[in-house]
Amino acid sequence: MAIRTGEYLNTKDVYIDYPFEDVMFRRMSEDGAIYRKFYGEEESADPISADNRLFNEALLSGSEITQEEYELGKPSE
């Protein structure tokens, strides 16, 4: 199911899981920064671009998760 976009992304920090590519994203409402975390790895140190292909695929086909789920991460398979 698609993630709500537009103003919704500015109302709170949004966490997204995209299992098709074994990746999660964190989008910060304060400054719009987007961070990526592949399963089994640490979060990217630097923000990624909003036009990142995987991030946009995750918006269309991923699911919103909690901050706790994001922080726990998932093991790589």
C-alpha positions, 0 to 999 in steps of 0.5 A: 500500500502506498505511503501518504505523501504531500503535507503528511510527510511534514506532520511527523517523522515517517518510517518505511519498510520496503521488503522487496529490496530489503531496505528501510527509510526514515524521513524527518519532518523537521528538515525533510532529511531521508536516511536509508538502512538496508537490512542487516546494516547500519543507517546511512550516515548522510541523507539521501536525495528525495529523488532516490529510486529506492525511496520513491519505490518504497513510497509506492509499494512499502509500508509505514512502520514504527520508529521502534521497528526501524531502530530494531532493523531486520536481519539480512537474508 
